[in-house]
Amino acid sequence: MRTPQPAITAPPSETEAAVESHPAPGGHSVRTRSQHQRRKRIVQAAAALASRGGVEAMQMRTVAERAGVALGTLYRYFPSKMDLVVAVVGEEIDLLESSIERRPPGAATPASRAVDVLMRATRGLMREPELADALIRSLILAEVQTPFGDRMTGLLLRVSADGLTLAEASEEQIDLAGSLSSVWVQELLEMLRGRRTYDQIQRRIETAAARLLADIPS
């Protein structure tokens, strides 16, 4: 799940800044294609910095300079560094979901399909261990609501239970899939600390998935 490095471009013009800062009628901001591209450029710049120096390297001014936007523009998109971390995590999950859509797990059992997804995510994150460490640690300490847990739980349900959504799943199914996701996060942290090998993580995830997803129909 490597995030491409952004090119450095010129800061936005006064017109662009005005469009971003003035809401449309009804209180909703005008959202243009260029604004989407600018937001993506900011997230990519933050990810590139974090991949080299962790969250400490994601200084807002440095992110703005790398993304080629004014500091005020950056704060309009992301009021705090934690909001920016959450956006980087969302980008990583987007990449994982795209990978799953292109190449869905083909294993026969729900547990094996879930393991496929989690180990695929592990390989993607470990290509950028500094970024993975920064994101996981920041999310654990986050004081803002993050989409990470719900999105990983939803993804595990979809692949293991033949398209089951969070809205359709029972509370128990959601709890079990969420528990598996939590096990994976903890094992990933242990790997980042040098206490687990890839093979050890896979074995532990396989054991947890077999127990937690035993009652999900194939």
Buried (B, 14 or more C-beta within 10 A) or exposed (E): BEBEEBEEEEBBEEEBBEBBEEEEEEEEEEEEEEBEEBBBBBBBBBBBBBBEBBBEBBBBEBBBBBBBBBEEBBBBBBEEBBBBBBBBBBBBBEBBBEBBEEEEBEBEBBBBBBBBBBBBBBEBBBEBEBBBBBBBBBBEEBEEEBEBBBBBBBBBBBBBBEEBEBEEBEEEBBEBBBBBBBBBBBBBBBBBEEEBEEEEBBEBBBEBBBEBBEEBEE
